[in-house]
Amino acid sequence: MKYLYLLLIVSLFSCKPQYLLVLKMNPSTNPPGGAFYENDTLKMKFVVTDTYIGIRFDNKTNQGIKINWDEISFSLNGRSYARVLHNLTGVRKINDVQPPTTIPPRSYIDDKLYPRETMSVVSSGGSYYSVNYNFFRSKKVNESNDKYHKSKIGDKIIIHLPYYLGTSFVESNFEIEIVDVKKKK
């Protein structure tokens, strides 16, 4: 039992600090500091990390909402990432057509969006796995973590996320700006 306590204490003190990105979104229905959007049809939440954009997509309607993943794109500070991969289909098949997803009425999906340009597939011992890289700028060799993460303040991400509601095609764009970076433990 004392080994368990020692392991817990060591793990508490050996954790690297993590950084929380404070976001502002347009359009937004919530106060500054989050990336949320809601209307009569859907509710969306975005989470931005160094390697992906997390997305929760709630369908509030009595109809299915279809997402064609190959129609989604985003940009970071004007640099376009024309092909977006999503986690639910799998990121190992980086060049394949991604099948659409239908979100049933009154349900949701949680997924992650990865820029294709930052992914590669690596083979090792007959197994394939994908490697994703940072889509923000790379950290400089002697740069502190604090300075690197603070350099993201002002970065703008625009997500083009069209979807189909019944037979109607709906264009939607979301602009997310990083307004602050806070260290958390």
N, C-alpha and C positions, 0 to 999 in steps of 0.2 A: 504494500500500500504506500510506503514512503517513497518508492521509486516512481509511482504514478504522480505524487505531489511534486517531486523533483522535476519530472518531465514537463509537467504543466507549468511550473515556474520558469524553467529554461525556455519553453516555447513562448511564454508571455514576453520575456525580455529579448528574445532573438527575432521578433517580428520586425520587418521593415515597415516604415511608415507608408501608409497609402494616401492617395490624394483624391479628393472629391471635387469634381468639376461642377461649379455653380453655373447653371444654364439659363438663358433667356430665349424664349421661342416666339416666333411669329408665323402663323396666327397662334394665339394662346388664349385659353380660357381660365388660366390659373395665375396666381401672383408670380412675380419674378422669382427666379431661383430654381424653377423646374421646367421640364420640357413636357408639357401636357397639352392635349387638345381634346375638346369634346363638343359634339353637336347632337342633333336628334338621331343621327345614323350610327355614329361611332364614338369611341373614346380611345385615345392613343396616349401612350407614355413612351418616351425615348430616354435611353441611358447611353451616354457616350463614354467609351473607354479608349485606351491607346490602340486597340486592335480591332474593335468592332463597335457597332451601334446596336444596343439592345432595343427591342421594340415589343410593346404589348399592344395588341390590336383587339379591342372589344367591339363586337357586333351587337348593336342595341336594337336591331330591326327584327322583323318576322320573316325576313328573306336571307338567303345566303349571300355573303360577300366574297367575291372571287379575287384573288391576288395573283397576277401573272408576274412572277419574280423576274423574268427576263425584261420586263418593262420598267423596273425600278432602277434608278441611278442616284448618285449623290456627288456633291463636290465639297472640297475643303479649300477655302480661300481661293475659289476660282479654278482649282485643279479638278477636273472632272474624272470621276471613277465611273466609267460607262457601264461596266458589268458588275453587278452586285450578287454575291452568293449568300444564301441563307442557310442557317444551321439545321433546320428541320429536314431539309432534303439531303444535306450532307455536303461538306466542302471538299471532299476528295475528288469528286468528278467536276473539276473546275472548268472544263470546256464543254460539258454536256448541256443540253437544253434542260432547264429546270421545270418540272411539272407545276401547274398552277395549284394553289391551295384554296379551298372553299371553307370559309369560316361559317359554320352553321348558325342559324338564328339564335340570338341571345347567348352567345358563347364567345370565347376569346382564344387567341394564340399568343404565346411568348416565343420570340425568335431573336436571332442575332443576324445582323447584316455585316458582311465582310467585303471590302473592295477586292475584286479579282486580281487587280494589279499587284496586290501585296501578298498573294498566296502562291505557294508552290507545292508540288507533290513530291515527296521523297520516298524512295524505295529502300528498305532495309530488311535483309533476310527473307525476301519474298513477300513482306508486308508493305502496304502503302499507307502513308499518313500525310496529312497536310500540315504545312507550316505557314503561319501567318506572321506578318511583320507589322510594325508600327506604321500607321498611315499619317501620323503627325510627323514633323521633322525628326530626324535622328538626334539622339542625345550626343553632345560633344564629349570627347574623352575626359577632360578635366572639369566638366560642368557639374555643378551640384544638382541633386534631385530637385531641390526647391526651385532653383533658377530655371531648370528645364521645364518643370510643370507650370511655373508662373508665365513662361513664354507663350503658353497656349491662350492666355487671356486675349480676347479680341478675335480669336479664330472663329470663322463662320462656316457652318455646314449647311448645305441646302439639300434636302432629301426630296426627290421627285418620286412620289408613291401613288400612282394611279391605281384604281380598283374598279371592279364591276359590281353594281348593285342591281340584281336582276339582269335585265338586258341593257341597262344604262351604264355607259362608261363615265367615270368620274375622275377628273384631273385633280390632283392635290399636291401641293408643295409645302414643305415645312422648312423654315429657316431657324437654325439653332446657333446661338452665339455663346461662347464661353465668356462669362463676365467676371468670374473669380475662380481661384483654386484654393482649397482649404486642405490642410494636412489633417489626417485622422489616423488614429492608431487602432 
